[in-house]
Amino acid sequence: MASAKGRPTVIAKADFNAEAEAQLLRNAMKGIGTDEKAIITVLTRCNSAQRLEMAIKYKTMFGKDLIDEFKGELTGHFEDGVVALMMTPTDFDAYSLHKAMKGLGTDEFILIEIMCSRSNDDLKAIKEVYEKKYKNTLEEDLKGDSSGHFRRLLVSLCQAAREEPCAIDAGRATKDAEALYQAGAKKLGTDESTFNMIMSSRSYPQLVATFDEYKKLSGHDIIDAIDKEMSGDIESAMKAVVKVARNRTAYFAERIMKAMKGLGTDDIHLIHLIVSRVEIDMQDIKEEFFKSYGKSITDWLQGDLSGDYRRLLQSLVA
């Protein structure tokens, strides 16, 4: 069952000294060439709050912006990963949502991953950062960059008003399961509004109870129903809610696997998935990943990536 708390792989450095760390980064980037290994060591042994403190100290000591320095010295996905580490998890989610919607095209993968998996408190914090930084509400941007039933679900989730876990109401689970059945398998066409209302408002434990009742009633899993009744982004988003409700850790393990599986690596999404979870529950995700796929994330990264980019992500999940 979904839980917002977990075990991170990146924690605060016990003997942290912002001035000493800033000096190490300066030494790594001054003169000819860059010591990428030193940068990886400094950044992955501190948490995001310490990195932000380090950035302030760096500018104070050397009169230069640390992120600008990274952008000038580094390249490719290694640069993307390092820059991502210079944000708190909340700031990084807000940044990623904005980036997913600006310009031509929309990165629905990011919209679904963040909006369907974050807690009420997470979403409230993301909304606050988003509006402050981008001078528009997250809801308005989501409305402008999506359509149809997918847009309705995103707007519903954006309210950050999902019921908090409490005692499971068995009668309500049975009633909701019947409503979902009538809205999908028992109906010509699909009543997505019923799915939207239940999926966006019920607590995760209540949803799991509802899915169990649905299977008893219909003889098949709710995922199968969504497969049959929906398509496109709304299908992907509804499935994400189901998977997060059942096991948030397994959901992220699956997303990481899919980012690496097959021809080529989905680097942008891989970076987002790893960087956004290392201070939250990456230790749990690692264990779930190994249990599900018989190989560690570190080993997958070893075979899928190369160079400093690989070393950075492997250091984060170690």
MARDOVO-453360 format. One line per field, with one value per residue (C-alpha): residue number from 1; residue in one letter; chain; x, y, z. Coordinates in pm, 1 decimal, padded with zeros to 6 digits. Layout:
residues N
nr	NUM  ... $
rest	A  ... $
kette	A  ... $
xx	X  ... $
yy	Y  ... $
zz	Z  ... $
END
This chain:
residues 318
nr	1  2  3  4  5  6  7  8  9  10  11  12  13  14  15  16  17  18  19  20  21  22  23  24  25  26  27  28  29  30  31  32  33  34  35  36  37  38  39  40  41  42  43  44  45  46  47  48  49  50  51  52  53  54  55  56  57  58  59  60  61  62  63  64  65  66  67  68  69  70  71  72  73  74  75  76  77  78  79  80  81  82  83  84  85  86  87  88  89  90  91  92  93  94  95  96  97  98  99  100  101  102  103  104  105  106  107  108  109  110  111  112  113  114  115  116  117  118  119  120  121  122  123  124  125  126  127  128  129  130  131  132  133  134  135  136  137  138  139  140  141  142  143  144  145  146  147  148  149  150  151  152  153  154  155  156  157  158  159  160  161  162  163  164  165  166  167  168  169  170  171  172  173  174  175  176  177  178  179  180  181  182  183  184  185  186  187  188  189  190  191  192  193  194  195  196  197  198  199  200  201  202  203  204  205  206  207  208  209  210  211  212  213  214  215  216  217  218  219  220  221  222  223  224  225  226  227  228  229  230  231  232  233  234  235  236  237  238  239  240  241  242  243  244  245  246  247  248  249  250  251  252  253  254  255  256  257  258  259  260  261  262  263  264  265  266  267  268  269  270  271  272  273  274  275  276  277  278  279  280  281  282  283  284  285  286  287  288  289  290  291  292  293  294  295  296  297  298  299  300  301  302  303  304  305  306  307  308  309  310  311  312  313  314  315  316  317  318 $
rest	M  A  S  A  K  G  R  P  T  V  I  A  K  A  D  F  N  A  E  A  E  A  Q  L  L  R  N  A  M  K  G  I  G  T  D  E  K  A  I  I  T  V  L  T  R  C  N  S  A  Q  R  L  E  M  A  I  K  Y  K  T  M  F  G  K  D  L  I  D  E  F  K  G  E  L  T  G  H  F  E  D  G  V  V  A  L  M  M  T  P  T  D  F  D  A  Y  S  L  H  K  A  M  K  G  L  G  T  D  E  F  I  L  I  E  I  M  C  S  R  S  N  D  D  L  K  A  I  K  E  V  Y  E  K  K  Y  K  N  T  L  E  E  D  L  K  G  D  S  S  G  H  F  R  R  L  L  V  S  L  C  Q  A  A  R  E  E  P  C  A  I  D  A  G  R  A  T  K  D  A  E  A  L  Y  Q  A  G  A  K  K  L  G  T  D  E  S  T  F  N  M  I  M  S  S  R  S  Y  P  Q  L  V  A  T  F  D  E  Y  K  K  L  S  G  H  D  I  I  D  A  I  D  K  E  M  S  G  D  I  E  S  A  M  K  A  V  V  K  V  A  R  N  R  T  A  Y  F  A  E  R  I  M  K  A  M  K  G  L  G  T  D  D  I  H  L  I  H  L  I  V  S  R  V  E  I  D  M  Q  D  I  K  E  E  F  F  K  S  Y  G  K  S  I  T  D  W  L  Q  G  D  L  S  G  D  Y  R  R  L  L  Q  S  L  V  A $
kette	A  A  A  A  A  A  A  A  A  A  A  A  A  A  A  A  A  A  A  A  A  A  A  A  A  A  A  A  A  A  A  A  A  A  A  A  A  A  A  A  A  A  A  A  A  A  A  A  A  A  A  A  A  A  A  A  A  A  A  A  A  A  A  A  A  A  A  A  A  A  A  A  A  A  A  A  A  A  A  A  A  A  A  A  A  A  A  A  A  A  A  A  A  A  A  A  A  A  A  A  A  A  A  A  A  A  A  A  A  A  A  A  A  A  A  A  A  A  A  A  A  A  A  A  A  A  A  A  A  A  A  A  A  A  A  A  A  A  A  A  A  A  A  A  A  A  A  A  A  A  A  A  A  A  A  A  A  A  A  A  A  A  A  A  A  A  A  A  A  A  A  A  A  A  A  A  A  A  A  A  A  A  A  A  A  A  A  A  A  A  A  A  A  A  A  A  A  A  A  A  A  A  A  A  A  A  A  A  A  A  A  A  A  A  A  A  A  A  A  A  A  A  A  A  A  A  A  A  A  A  A  A  A  A  A  A  A  A  A  A  A  A  A  A  A  A  A  A  A  A  A  A  A  A  A  A  A  A  A  A  A  A  A  A  A  A  A  A  A  A  A  A  A  A  A  A  A  A  A  A  A  A  A  A  A  A  A  A  A  A  A  A  A  A  A  A  A  A  A  A  A  A  A  A  A  A  A  A  A  A  A  A  A  A  A  A  A  A $
xx	00000.0  00125.4  00334.9  00490.6  00773.9  01074.3  01447.4  01672.4  02014.6  02129.2  02125.8  02280.5  02659.1  02745.2  03066.0  02942.9  03139.3  03000.4  03323.8  03538.0  03296.6  03281.9  03661.3  03670.6  03431.9  03638.5  03952.8  03770.6  03677.1  03955.1  04234.3  04250.9  04021.5  03760.4  03780.9  03439.9  03505.0  03561.8  03234.1  03048.5  03201.6  03111.8  02755.5  02646.3  02769.2  02549.8  02175.1  01996.7  01975.7  02353.3  02414.0  02210.3  02413.8  02725.1  02607.7  02557.2  02900.3  03055.5  02914.1  03021.3  03377.1  03437.3  03177.7  03044.9  02718.0  02780.6  02511.0  02647.3  02991.8  02858.8  02687.2  03007.2  03227.7  03005.9  02811.2  02537.7  02336.2  02607.4  02543.6  02165.8  02209.2  02439.3  02210.8  01913.2  02099.1  02120.3  01745.0  01541.2  01305.4  01010.3  01189.2  01297.4  00940.4  00813.8  01096.2  01027.8  00655.1  00722.2  00980.1  00736.2  00479.9  00678.1  00745.5  00613.3  00481.9  00414.7  00603.3  00305.9  00539.6  00652.0  00299.7  00169.1  00465.0  00449.5  00077.1  -00025.8  00236.0  00291.7  00115.9  -00121.1  00154.8  00400.0  00155.4  00070.5  00441.0  00499.3  00206.8  00343.4  00693.4  00555.9  00343.0  00618.2  00879.0  00679.4  00418.6  00127.7  -00061.6  00020.2  -00349.3  -00373.7  -00067.9  -00196.8  -00529.3  -00354.1  -00132.3  -00375.7  -00725.7  -01032.1  -01054.6  -00677.8  -00704.1  -00992.5  -00792.3  -00486.9  -00700.8  -00860.4  -00522.9  -00390.0  -00636.7  -00418.0  -00734.4  -00717.1  -00866.6  -00599.9  -00569.9  -00807.5  -01010.9  -01123.5  -01494.2  -01588.9  -01937.5  -01802.1  -01544.3  -01824.3  -02034.6  -01740.9  -01650.4  -02008.0  -01995.6  -01671.3  -01816.8  -02130.5  -01920.4  -01700.0  -01755.3  -02135.3  -02177.3  -02160.2  -01875.0  -01707.7  -01817.2  -01473.3  -01614.7  -01696.7  -01343.7  -01208.9  -01410.4  -01310.7  -00947.2  -00867.7  -01047.4  -01029.4  -00734.2  -00488.6  -00587.4  -00953.5  -00873.8  -00696.4  -01004.1  -01218.6  -00998.5  -01029.5  -01408.4  -01404.8  -01225.9  -01477.4  -01762.3  -01628.9  -01393.1  -01105.1  -00851.6  -00914.4  -00600.4  -00762.1  -01073.1  -00869.6  -00683.3  -01009.9  -01206.4  -00948.3  -00657.1  -00378.0  -00279.9  -00590.4  -00526.2  -00163.2  -00263.3  -00538.9  -00303.1  -00044.7  -00295.0  -00377.8  -00010.7  00079.7  -00214.7  -00105.6  00270.1  00434.0  00783.2  00707.9  00565.0  00894.1  01098.4  00893.1  00934.7  01311.9  01323.4  01120.0  01351.3  01645.3  01483.9  01499.6  01690.7  01836.6  01791.7  01526.0  01784.1  01570.7  01315.0  01581.0  01752.8  01422.1  01319.8  01650.0  01725.9  01370.5  01369.1  01722.5  01636.8  01299.4  01281.3  01549.6  01671.1  01322.6  01301.3  01637.9  01515.7  01187.2  01373.1  01600.0  01305.1  01108.3  01383.1  01657.7  01926.2  02027.0  01969.7  02347.1  02408.9  02149.5  02312.1  02650.8  02527.8  02310.9  02516.3  02877.8  03134.7  03072.3  02697.1  02692.9  02918.3  02691.5  02371.6  02543.3  02678.9  02329.8  02168.7  02460.9 $
yy	00000.0  00350.7  00534.8  00880.3  00798.8  00583.5  00535.4  00767.6  00694.4  01056.6  01215.0  01521.7  01504.7  01487.7  01694.2  01938.4  02261.0  02482.7  02680.4  02367.9  02208.0  02529.0  02536.2  02176.2  02263.6  02568.9  02355.7  02106.2  02370.0  02628.0  02618.0  02383.5  02083.1  01982.3  01724.8  01563.1  01292.5  01555.9  01726.1  01393.8  01322.0  01662.3  01673.7  01317.1  01318.1  01614.9  01663.0  01934.1  02180.2  02155.3  02197.3  02518.7  02642.4  02548.5  02750.8  03062.3  03018.9  02967.2  03296.2  03472.5  03340.5  03362.6  03606.4  03346.4  03157.1  02787.6  02663.9  02891.6  02748.8  02394.6  02485.7  02636.1  02343.7  02038.1  01895.5  01651.2  01445.4  01474.6  01849.4  01787.0  01562.9  01801.2  02100.6  01894.1  01824.7  02196.4  02208.6  02076.6  01789.1  02030.5  02287.9  02014.1  01887.6  02241.1  02299.5  01965.4  02036.5  02377.2  02236.6  01960.0  02217.9  02506.7  02534.7  02303.7  01969.6  01837.0  01575.3  01381.4  01129.0  01395.7  01531.6  01183.9  01079.4  01387.0  01459.0  01095.6  01000.0  01294.9  01336.5  01622.7  01802.0  01749.7  01891.3  02193.0  02274.4  02225.2  02454.7  02727.3  02709.4  02691.4  03003.6  03200.0  03105.5  03102.9  03373.3  03148.7  02881.2  02518.1  02450.6  02710.5  02573.6  02216.0  02327.6  02498.8  02203.0  01912.0  01831.7  01616.4  01365.5  01379.9  01751.9  01691.9  01434.5  01662.5  01951.0  01722.7  01598.7  01954.6  02040.2  01828.9  01723.7  01344.7  01204.2  01116.8  00752.3  00648.0  00338.3  00165.7  00196.0  -00146.5  -00035.4  00260.4  00038.1  -00191.4  00104.9  00262.4  -00069.6  -00102.9  00254.7  00183.5  -00136.4  00039.6  00324.3  00087.8  -00280.3  -00265.3  00043.2  00101.9  00350.4  00469.3  00721.9  00868.0  01121.0  00842.3  00706.1  01060.7  01129.7  00808.0  00792.2  01153.9  01180.6  00851.6  00776.8  00517.8  00247.6  00308.7  00275.6  -00055.9  -00187.2  -00064.2  -00240.4  -00563.9  -00531.6  -00450.2  -00775.1  -00974.9  -00805.1  -00812.5  -01109.3  -00901.5  -00648.9  -00274.6  -00239.2  -00469.5  -00252.8  00063.3  -00115.5  -00201.2  00115.6  00393.5  00493.3  00747.5  00979.5  00922.8  00548.0  00598.8  00838.7  00615.5  00317.9  00528.7  00611.9  00241.3  00140.7  00417.3  00325.2  -00037.7  00013.0  00349.3  00197.8  -00065.1  00208.1  00399.7  00081.9  00005.8  00359.4  00341.6  00005.7  00136.5  00437.2  00199.8  -00096.6  -00149.8  00041.1  00362.9  00519.3  00773.7  00993.9  01295.5  01082.3  00859.2  01164.7  01296.5  00965.6  00913.7  01269.1  01325.8  01011.0  00982.1  01197.9  01029.4  00653.4  00535.1  00264.6  00112.7  00151.5  -00025.0  -00324.8  -00338.7  -00309.7  -00603.4  -00811.1  -00741.3  -00759.0  -00975.5  -00715.4  -00402.6  -00048.8  00003.3  -00292.3  -00167.1  00176.2  00013.4  -00150.1  00135.7  00450.6  00558.6  00803.7  01069.7  01059.2  00693.1  00757.4  01039.2  00832.9  00527.7  00742.1  00874.2  00530.9  00363.9 $
zz	00000.0  -00083.6  00171.1  00135.5  00374.9  00299.7  00326.7  00124.1  -00022.9  00012.4  00357.0  00517.9  00549.2  00919.0  00907.5  00643.8  00599.5  00323.6  00282.9  00251.8  00001.1  -00204.6  -00216.1  -00337.8  -00620.0  -00710.0  -00724.2  -00946.5  -01203.7  -01209.4  -01465.4  -01763.6  -01747.3  -01493.1  -01216.3  -01266.7  -01008.2  -00740.1  -00833.7  -00808.6  -00468.0  -00324.2  -00455.4  -00383.5  -00022.8  00072.1  00063.0  -00136.0  00153.7  00201.6  -00172.7  -00168.8  00127.2  -00066.3  -00368.3  -00154.2  00000.9  -00345.2  -00473.4  -00153.9  -00178.6  -00553.0  -00691.6  -00935.1  -00958.6  -00898.0  -01137.7  -01411.8  -01341.3  -01380.7  -01706.8  -01839.1  -01739.1  -01791.7  -02085.1  -02180.5  -01937.8  -01675.4  -01672.5  -01657.9  -01354.7  -01171.0  -01229.7  -01108.8  -00783.9  -00713.8  -00641.5  -00351.7  -00442.3  -00436.8  -00653.3  -00893.4  -00930.5  -00998.6  -01247.2  -01419.0  -01451.0  -01602.9  -01841.9  -01940.9  -02050.8  -02197.0  -02568.4  -02837.0  -02719.9  -02372.8  -02171.8  -02039.8  -01872.0  -01624.2  -01568.9  -01489.3  -01274.6  -01050.1  -01036.0  -00982.8  -00723.3  -00489.0  -00154.3  -00074.5  00117.2  -00170.1  -00424.3  -00206.9  -00173.1  -00547.4  -00631.5  -00404.2  -00553.2  -00907.6  -00877.9  -00705.9  -00965.1  -01288.4  -01213.6  -01306.4  -01120.5  -01186.3  -01244.6  -01520.3  -01697.9  -01668.3  -01817.6  -02106.2  -02189.5  -02166.7  -02284.9  -02229.9  -01949.1  -01892.7  -01819.1  -01577.5  -01384.3  -01365.0  -01239.2  -00979.6  -00857.5  -00851.9  -00574.5  -00340.5  -00161.1  -00165.0  00155.8  00410.0  00522.9  00798.7  00880.7  00560.7  00494.2  00355.2  00254.6  00064.8  -00108.5  -00228.2  -00342.1  -00528.7  -00690.2  -00816.0  -00949.1  -01135.7  -01276.9  -01394.7  -01541.8  -01742.1  -01808.6  -01768.6  -01987.2  -02362.8  -02365.2  -02046.2  -01784.4  -01713.5  -01467.9  -01220.9  -01248.7  -01207.9  -00893.4  -00716.5  -00830.2  -00739.4  -00406.4  -00215.5  00012.2  -00116.5  00137.2  00051.1  -00318.9  -00262.7  -00081.0  -00369.8  -00625.5  -00427.6  -00427.7  -00796.4  -00875.3  -00670.6  -00853.9  -01209.4  -01211.5  -01345.2  -01217.4  -01233.4  -01449.7  -01707.5  -01703.1  -01761.7  -02042.8  -02211.8  -02146.9  -02189.8  -02410.3  -02436.4  -02153.1  -01941.6  -01951.4  -01843.0  -01565.3  -01426.4  -01423.6  -01241.9  -00966.3  -00925.8  -00908.7  -00663.2  -00441.0  -00431.8  -00399.6  -00464.3  -00437.6  -00702.0  -00925.8  -00921.5  -00968.5  -01279.5  -01413.7  -01367.9  -01544.2  -01838.2  -01870.8  -01924.7  -02100.0  -02475.7  -02739.9  -02604.1  -02262.9  -02171.1  -02000.6  -01911.8  -01731.7  -01574.6  -01424.7  -01294.2  -01139.8  -00961.4  -00849.8  -00724.3  -00506.0  -00360.2  -00056.9  -00007.3  -00066.9  -00311.3  -00072.5  -00079.3  -00456.7  -00497.9  -00298.4  -00488.8  -00818.5  -00735.9  -00615.2  -00933.4  -01196.3  -01042.8  -01099.4  -00910.1  -01038.3  -01013.8  -01246.9  -01492.6  -01492.2  -01547.6  -01866.1  -01989.5  -01926.6  -01946.3  -01814.9  -01553.4  -01611.1  -01508.6  -01209.7  -01091.4  -01094.3  -00946.9  -00661.9  -00592.2  -00565.3  -00383.6 $
END
